[in-house]
């Protein structure tokens, strides 16, 4: 699409690369990554065959952890979340939500956030381009807000829906599919995350701190000494489920797992960021250095190399038994 940018300045998803972008490092990463994903695509095609839907299984879970090929991602996401079944069961609901009389405060809030959504992306930066996704993004968010009146709209949802649009934009009925994927996310996968009081997200920030204390006690002691509150670091991570935080290829790999396995994946991602930066964290001398480190860590080479990042999430972190996680979550609820 028309963006006024030379090809090397824009990645495959339409994001403008920063002026200090390391092309050599990225090209080396892609030279290793693309052949792997090509092999993964062949294995996925053997599992799926000619099917238009895929059911959850241990094999599918394992395959999701290794990455869903870009060409299959829309179909697999819709299937493993159950969004496709919900869409087929309610064939007219999206249009009904879209054409309804919408709350003025809701429309004004969403309108303010539309132009803030991925302003460095070619598909969102030029509202006069006929391929611009701003209008579809508005349609989806206003429909979600109208259907889910308790939630209405929460900042961060624009980045989630925007990234879903970038993945789904070439699909038939892509707007409606993103609507149902969003609706499934906020009601089934992450229930209560987007409630106005954000209590569930605040609880999970405290839970993250407790898991760091368990897995990396020296890190927890050091950060506690520096006065770090996890909500100041991880709130944005969880609200936008790492969209507009991690490099795009890594976000998509995280979402492959999130849609397959649920919210525990977000904890594993946050712990992986801590795990991969242990030495740097322990060298921080004050609160400001810690916050700067985390801002750099989520966009650095350790996060760019999504294969090794996912390996850290599932292998280096070790076991994260949900019985223990849920028990600790119940304990921290009393403190939040």
N, C-alpha and C positions, 0 to 999 in steps of 0.2 A: 504494500500500500504506500501511498505518497506520504513521506515524512520529512523530506529534506535532509536525510542523513545518508552518508555513504554506507555501503553494505557492512564493512568491518566494524562500524560503530553501533550496530544493532544486532542483538542475538536472535536466535530462532524463534523467540516468543515475542519479539517486538520491543524488548527493553534496550534503551540506550546505554551503552557502556560508559563508565566514567573515564575522564581524561587520563587517569593513571592506571587504566586497565592493563593487566599483564597478558598480552596476547600469546606470548611464548608459553607461559605456564598453562593457560587455558587450552591452547592447541595440543600441548603434550597430554593434558588430562583427557581431551576428547579423542585423541588418537588411541588411548587405552580404553576409554569408556564405550565408544561407538561399536567396536567389534564385539564387546561383551554383550551389549544390548541387542545386537543383531542375532547373536546365538540365543539369547533369552527369547527373542521374538519367535524364533523357529520352535522352541520348546512350548511356548504359549499356544502357538497355532496348532500343535499336536494335541494339546489338552482341550482346546476349544472346538477345533474342527470347524464345522459350518454353523455352529450354534450362535444364536443371537443373545444368549443369556448364559451366565456361568454361576453355579452354586458354590457356596463356601465348602471347603474341605481342607484337610491338612496339607494336601498338595497345593491348593490355591493359596493358602496362608504362606507356605514356604516360597512359592513363586512371587507373591506380593512383596515379601521381604527382599527378594533379589531384584525387584523392579518390574513394573508393568510397561511393556513397549508403548511408545507414544501413540501408535496407530490403534491400539486396543484399549487404551486408558479410559476413554469415554464410556464404552460399553461395560468394561469391568467395574469401574466405579459405580455405575448405575445398578449393576447386578449385585455386587457384594454388599452394598448398603441397603438394598431393598427399595431404592428410590424408583426403579423401573416398575415394580409391582404397584407401588402407591400411585404412580402416574397413570398407569393403565386402569386402575380402579376408580380414578377420579378424572376422566378425560376432559371435563369442561371447567374444572376448578380454577386453573391458572387464569384463564380468560375472565372468569367471574371476579376473581380477586383484582385483576388488572383494570377492569371496567367499572368497579365499584366506586362510590364516593369516598374519597380518602380524607383522613384527618389532616387538617391544614398544618398543624405543628409537625406531623410526621413528614409530610411532603417537603416542608421548608428545611427540616433537619437533613433529609437525604440529599436534597438539591445542593446544600452547602458542601457535602462530602464528595459529590460526584467528581468535581474538578480536582479534588485532592487525591483521587485514586490513580495510582501509578502515572503521575504526570510525565515520567520519563519513558513511557511506553508508547510506541507508535500507534497502537490501537485505541489509546485513550487520550492522546495529547491534542488531536485536531478534531474538534466537533464538526467541522465542515466536510470532513472526509466521509464518503458514503459507507466505508467499512468501520467507522468509529463505533466503539462499543459502549459509549456513555449512555445512550438511550436504552439499549437492552439492560444495562446495569441498573438504571433508574427503575425500569419496569419490574425487574426482579425484586429489588429491595422494597419498593412500595407495595408489591403484592405479598411479599413475606411479612412486612409490617402489618398489613391489613388482616392477614390470616392469623397472625400470632399477636394479638393485641396486648397481651401482658408483656411481651418482649418488645414489640413495636420495632425499634431500630437501635442498634448498639454500634458505636464506632469500632471499626475493625471488621465488621461484617462486609463492608464495601470491598476490602482487600480480598476477602475469601471469595465472594461472588465474582469479583473481577478476575481473579486467577482461574476460577472455574470456567468463566467465559472464554478465556484465552485457550483453554484446553478443549472446550466444547464447540467453539465458534463455527467449525466446518460440519457439524452434525445437523441432521434434519431435526427441526423443533428444538434447537439448541437453547433458546430462552426458557422454554418450558422445562427442559431437562435440568438446567441449572437451578430453576426455582425449586424443583422437587429434591434435588441433591442438597440444596441449602436447607429446605424444610426438614429433611431427614436428619441432617447434621445437628440442627439446633433442638430438635425434639427427641431424636432417638439415640444419636451417637454422643452428643454432649448436652444432655438435658440439664437445665438450670444454669448453664454457663453464661447465657446471655440474659438472665433475669436482671431487671434494673438495679438491684442491690449488688450484683456480681458476687454474691456470697460464695458460690461454688468455686469460682476462680480464686478468690482470696484464700479459701480453705486449701486449695491445691498448691498455692504459693507456700503456705506454712508446711504442707506435706512435703513439698520439694526440699525445704530446709531440713526436715527430719530425715529424709532419705539421704541427703548429703552427709548428715551427721552419722548415719549408719554406714554408708559406703566409703566416705572419705572424711573421717573424723578430724584429721589435721586441717583440712580445708575449712571445715565447719568452724573449728576453733579460731582459725586465723580470721575468717570473714566476720565472725561474731565479735572478735576483738576490734575489728575496724568499723563496726557498727552497721554492717550491711543488713538491709531488710530485703528479703527475697522478692517481695511485691514490687520493689523499685526496679528489679532486674527482669523478672519473669512475667510480669503482668501482660506486657505487649506480646511476648512470645505466645502465651496461651490464648489471649483474646483473638488474635488473627491466625492462630494455629501455624505460626512461623512464616506465613506469607508476608512479604515485605520485611523479612528479618534475615532468613538464610538465603543462600544462592538458589536460584529457581530450580535447578535440577535436583538439588537436595530436598527442597520443599516438596516437590512432586513425589520423590521416593518416600518421604515421611508420610505424605497423604495416602500413598498406596497402602502403607501399613496401618495408618489410623482408620481408614475406611474398612479395613479387613478385621482389625483387632480391637479397636475402641480407644478410649482416652488414656489408658496406661502408656500408650505410645508417646504422648506428650511428655510424660515424666521421664521416659527413657531418652528422649531427645535432649531435654534440659540437662540430665545427668551426663550425657555424652559430651555436651559442651564443657561441663565442669571437668570431666575426666581428661579430655584432650588438652586442657589448659592448666593442669595442676601446678606445674613448676612455675608458670607465669603468675598464677594467682598467689602463690606463697611468697613471691618476690614483691608483691604490691605493698606499699608502705602506708597508704591512706585510702579513704573511701573513693576519692576522685580517680585514683589510679585503677581501682577495681572496676568502676563503671566504664571507664575508657577501655579497659581490657576486654570486657564483655562485648562492647560495641564493635571492637575490632575483630574479636574471635568469631562472631557469627558470619562475617563476610570474608574471613581469611581462607588460606589455602586448605586448612584442615577441614573447614566446612564445605569448601568447593568440591573436594574429592569425595563424592557421595558414597562410593563403594566402601571406602575405609571408614567413613562416618557411620554408615549403617552397620558395619562390622563391629565398631565400638559399641553401638547401641545394644546389640544382641549378644555379643560374645565377650567383650572386655568388661562390660558391666556385670556380667554374671546373672544369677537368678534374682528375680524381683517378684517373689510370690504374692499373688493378689490377696491372699488371706491376711498377710502381714500389712500390705499397703492399705487395705480397707480398715483394718484395726487401727492403724495410726491415723488414718483420715478421720475416723470417728473421734479419736482423742483430740485432734487439733481443732475440730469443730467447736469444742467448748471454749477455745481461746480466741476465736475469730468472731 
